[in-house]
Amino acid sequence: MHSVERIGRYRLERRLGTGAFGTVWLAHDDVLRAPVAVKVLADNWAHRLDVRERFLEEARMLRRAGSERVVQVYDIGELPDERPYFVMEYADGGTLADLVADGPLPVPEALRLTALAARGAAALHEAGIVHRDIKPTNVLLSGSGPRVLLADLGLAKSLAQASGLTLAAGSAGYRPPEQAEVGAGIDERADVYSLGAVGYHLVTGTVPGEPGKVVPPDRLRPDLDPAVRRALMRALEPDRERRWPTARAFAQELEGLASTGRRPRRHRRALAVAGVVAVAAAIGVIPALLHRSAPASAVRVADTGGRVTAEVPAAWDRQLRDSGWDPRALGLPGGHEPGFAVADDLAKWPDLAAPVNGAFVGLSGPGDLTAAVDALSHPGCHYDGGHTYSGTAWRGTVRVWSDCSGRPGTVTEAALAPADGAGRPRVYVQIRTHGTVSAADRVLASVRVTGRQGAP
């Protein structure tokens, strides 16, 4: 976007986000003296009439929904270079993705928030619109309730159009099978699936797996009420005939299950990287696979694609989350990258003071991994210092924390690069040890990456 300070009467303050087709700015309406969000079509799409029409249609659908559960559009206009923009209400509480970045939510809170998102979807459906991309980043929080608002109708369609031939759309983990293929007609039950995935993520701290391969949420959260498991798994049925028939019906079920009156917690802005696995795109806890090429006292574990492996002490090998992570947990560019977490109790992983032994190993995508690791802080833990790691396969930076909340144990974090000086791959490692004996050096030395980026 060209450097501008104002759009119409709206004074720009800061960029809120950038997507494939546009940028959203926080702005101030000097006439009404109120904050607003302004979405502007990206420069590179300005002359594509079809994209321009799609952009304007999003504003029209938001306006058509006319619900307090969906982001409201206040104004629409055009820049001097003829790019369209529209002005929306500003949600000051972040998103559901911000909430779950700290780890799984209390179950009643997770159910209540999912139910409110489902009510928003029901409002869209009543207006004849199917969202097609409901996920935590598209569910906004506003005010002191907080209010829960659905946003980003960039992939939305009218139900009349969606019932015919449509292009594949949606985000991995939240996308129903009928949206993954070109030509499959969809209806409001597609959004029910996505809402089920959102609820699953809030309850377990992980993005569900592919349709039909979703690990039951009580495997990740053993104390979960069986009724909650049934409600979420019904929403995630690959066969839409077996799902909740409407978003409203799903919302009513979740509201009935959310029996406590605790208010939702506000987003904690400090990044707790102990919860990096909780925001990983991992699917489920399964018994870790044994690879007897490792010493008898150790096992070699790997992500689901076999890209990333490491050896850990055999006693840690009780639970495994093996299908990847999102580097946004470290403040790096988002995406789905290979990775796994293995531990004696993954349910305790988000709490740095909890007695848990395990390791997280994730392949990093673009961005400065070393700087991201150097910037991490863990309030309540004692920083023992950092040092340079140099091994046969890897070199990098290692930082160590101990005595979190006064409890024994260490947290070791490393940003690794190939020892031969190659730029890629880069690997983030977090090792948790309860007690005084650390296995960090052995784990770091055992890390291997295979595949298209090459082995170290």
N, C-alpha and C positions, 0 to 999 in steps of 0.2 A: 504494500500500500504506500502511496505517496505520503510524505511527511505532512501532516495536517494537525491543527490544534483544535479545530471546530468542525462539526458537521451540522449544518443548519444552525439552529439555536443551541445545539448541544456541545458543551465544552468537554473534550476528551481528557481523561485522567490517566488511565493505564489500560494496557491490553489484558483482557481476561482469558482469551484463548484463540487459537487458530485452527481451523479445520480444512478439509479438502477444498471447499468452495468459498470460504469467507472467514472474516476475523470479527470477533466480538470485543467491543471496548466498553469499559466502565466510563460513563460520561455523566455530566451534571446538567440538568435542565435549569438554566438560570432564571427562566420565567416562573416555573412552578417551584423552584428551589428544592429539587429532589434528584436523587441518583437514578440513572437509567442505564440500560444495556443497549448498545447500538451494534447491530450486525451489518457488515458491509461486504458486498460481493468482492472476491479477490480479483486483482488486476488481470491475472492470466486467463480468467474466464469472462472478462467483460464483453467480448465480442461474440460469445457463443449464445445465440438466441435461446437455444433449448435450456442451457444452464441458467440463464437469466430468468426464464419463465419458471423454472423449478424453484429458484430462490424466492421469487415473488409469491409463488404458490404456497411456500412454507408460511409466509406471513399471513396469507389469506386463510389458511387452515387454522393457524393459531387464533386468528380473530373469530373464525367461524365457531370454534369450540366454545368460546365465551364462558369459560368456567374458571372459578377461583382455584381450581386444582391444576390448571394448565397456565403456563406463562402467558401473560397478556401482551398484546401488541397495541401501542399507543399511537404510532405515527409511521409514515412511510414516505420516502423521498428519493432524490437522485442527486449524486454529486456532480460538480461541473464537468467531470470526465464521463458522465452518463452512467456511472455504476450505481445500481440501486442500493438502498439501505433501508432497514426498518428498526424502529425503536421499541424496546420491550421493557417490562418491569425488571428491576434488578433484584436478584435473590442474594441476600447478604450472608446467608449461612453456609455457603459451600454446597457440596453434593454428597450423596450417599457414599460415593467413592472416598471422599475425605474421611467420613466416619469409620468405614471399615478398614482404612489404612492402618489404624491402630490395633486391628485384630477383630475377632468376632464380637458382635454386640450381645448384650443380655437378650435372651430369647424373647421375652415380652416386647422389648423395644424393637427388635428386628421384625417381629410379626406386625407390630403396629405400623411401622414405617412402610413395610411392604404393602399392607392393606391400604394405606393412604395413597401409595403409588397406583395400586389397582383401582382405587376410586377415580383417580385421574384418568387412567386408561378407559374406564367405563364412560367417563364424560366425553372422551374422544369418540368412542364407539357410538354413543348416542347422537353425536354430531355427524356420524357417517364416515369416520376417519379411523384407520388402523395405523398405529405408530411405526411398527416394523423395526425399531431399534431401541427398545427400552433396555437400559443398563444403568449401573450406578452413576456414571458420569452424566447421564441425561435426566437424573432425578435431583432437582434442586431443593434447597432448604431455605426458608425465609422467615424472619421474625422470631418471636419468642416461643412459639408452639412446639417445634417450628411448623410452619406451613410446608407441605410437601407439594412440589410442582413438577409436572412433566414438561420437558423442554426438548428442543431440537427435533423438529419434524422434517428434517432434510430428506429422510427416506420414506416419509409417510405417504399413504395413498388413500383415496376415498375407497370405502368398502366396495362400491360398485366396480371400480377399476381393479382392485386387488383380487376380486373373485375370478378374474380372467387371467390371461398370461401376464406374468410379471418377471422382472429380472431378479436374480439372486441378490439378497441384501441381508444386512444384519451383522452383528459382531460375534465372533467365536465365543462359545460358552453360553451365550444368551439367545442364540439363534435357533428357532425350531427347525426340524428337518425340512418342512415344506418351504422354508425360505432359502435353503441352501442350494436349490436347483432352479435353473431357469425354466419357466413355464408352469410352475406349480401354483395354482390359485391359492390364495390365503384368505382367512377371515379373522375375526377378533380373537379366536383361540390361539393365533400366532403370538399375540401380545400376552396371553395368559402364560404361555411357555416362558417367555422372557421374564415376566413377573416372578414366576417360580424360580428362575435362575437367580434373580436379584435376591429373593428371600433366602435361597440356599446360601448365597455368598455372604449375606449379613449374618446368618446363623452359624456358619462353619468357618468363615474367613477365607474360603477358597472358591474360585470359579468352578462351576460344575463341568464335568467332562462332556464329551460328544453325546448327542441324543442316543439313548439306549445303552450308554456306558456310564451313566452317572452313579457314583458310589453313594449308597444311602447316607444321608447326613448324620445319622446316629453312629456311623463308623468313625466320623470325625469328631463328634461331640457325644460321647457315650451316655451322658445323662439326659439326652433329649427325649422329650415326651413322644411316645409312639404316634400319637395323633398328629403332632407337628410333622414328623417324618412322612406320614401318609398324605398330609395336605400338600407338602412340597413335592413329593414324588408324583402325585396325581397331576399337578400342574406341569411336571416335566415329562409326562408321557409322550413318547415319540408319535404314537397314534392319537391324533387330535380328538378322535371320537371318545377317547377315554379320559381326556382332560376335564377340568372344570369347564362347564359350558360357556360361562361368561366371566369377565373380570370382576363383575359385581358379586357373583357367587363365591369366587375365590376370596375377595375382600371380606365378605361376611364370615367365612370360615376362619380366616386369620384373626379377625376381631374377636370371635368367640374364644379362640385359643389364647389370645393375649390377655390374660386375666389380671395382671398386676397393674398398678397405677403409677409406676415410676415414670418420671418424665425422661424423654430422650436426652442423652448426654450431648454436649456440644463438641464440636470437632476440636481435638487437641492438636495444635499446630506443630509441636515438637515431633520429629520423626522418630518413631521407635523401631529401629531396624530389627529388633528381636522379632517383630511382627512381619518381617519381609516375606516369610513363608505364608503368612495369613493373607497377603495380597498377591501371592504368586498365582499363576494360572495353573494350579496343581489340581489333580482330580483324585482325591481320596487317599485314605490311609490303607495300605496293604502290607502284608508281611514282606519284609525286605528279602530280595532274592540273594541266595548265597552263591558265591563264585569261589570254588575251592582252590583256585590258583593263588589266592591270598594266603598269608600265614594262618595257622589254625586259630590263633587268637584274634584274627581280623577277618572281615568280610569286605568284598568289593561290591559296591552298589552303583546304580546307574539311573539316569533319567529314562523315561519310557522309550525314547528313540535311540538310546545307547550312545548319545553324543558326548555326555559328560559322565565320568566315573571317578570314584575315589575309594580308598580303603579306610574303614573305621573299625574301632574295637568291636568285637562280637557282641559285647553286652549292650551296645547302642542299637543293635539291629533288631528292633521290635516293630517299628512303624516307619513307613516310607510314603512320602508324597513325591511323585516322580514325573509329573508332566509339565514342568516348566514354571516360569515366573515372569513378572513384568518389571523391567529395570526402573520404572517410574518410582518404585519403592525407595530408590536411592536418589531420586531427583534427576535421573537420566532420561533421555528420550524413551517414550513408551514403545511397547511391542511385546511379542511373545517369544521368549528365548528358552532354550533347553536348560533344565536345572532340576534339582531334587533336594529334599530335606529328609534326613534319617535321624531318628532319635529314640530313646527309650520311652518317651511320652510326649508326643507332638502337641497334645492338648495344652501342655504347660509352656510351650515354646514362646508365646507372645509375652510372657512375664519374665523379665531378665533376672529376677530374684528367685525364680522357681527352681527346685532341684531337678534339673534335666541335663542329660548328656546327649549331644548329637552334633550334626553338622549340616549346613546348607551350602550347596555349591551351585552357582549359576553362571552360565555364559553371558557375558555382557555384550550389548549391541553398541550403537554409536555413543559418543560422549566420552568425557574424561573420567574414567572409573577411579583412578587414583585420587583425583581431586574430590570426587564424591565421597570416597571412604575417609579421606582426611577431614572432611567437613562434618562427619557424624559426631554426635555427642549423645551421651546416655546419662541424663540427670539421675542422681541416686547411686551411681557407680563411681568407683575410684579409678581414674585414668593412670595406668601403670607406665605409659609411654609407648613409643613406637620404635621400630627398627626396620632395617632393610633385610628382606629375605632373599637368599640366593641358593638355589638348588640345582639339581641336574636338569630338570625340565623347566623350572619357573624362576623368575625373579620378581620382586615387587616390594610393596610396603605392607607391613604388619603393624596393627595397633591392638593393644591389650587393655581390657578393663577388668576390674575385680570388685569383690565385696559389694555387690549391688544390694541396696537396702540393708547392708550389714550382714548379708548371708555369704557363706563361703562359696567360691566358684569363680570362674573366669569366662570372659567373652573375648574371643580373639577374632579379629576381622582383617581380611587381606585383600588387596587388589593385585592380581597376578598377571604377568605378561610372559611370553616365551623367553627362556633364558638365552636363546640365540639372537635376540634383538628384533625378531619379527614383530610387526605391529599388532597382529591378531593371531590367535584369539586372546581375549582378555577374560579373566574369570574372577568373580566375587566369591569369597568364602567367608562364612561365619561359623565359628566352632564354639560350642557351649560345653563347659565341663563343670560338674558339681563336685566340689571337693578341692584338694590341693594338687592333684596330679593332672597334668595337661598332656593331651595327645596331639596338640596342634601341629607340631613339626612333622609328625608322622603322617597326619592327614594331608597337610600341604604338599609334602613330597610325593604323595600318591595320586594327586589329581591328574587326570588325563582328559584330553578333548580329541575326538575323532570326527571325520566327516569333511564337508566341503571346505571348512576353514583350515583344515590341516591339523595334524597332531603335533604337539610340541616336541 
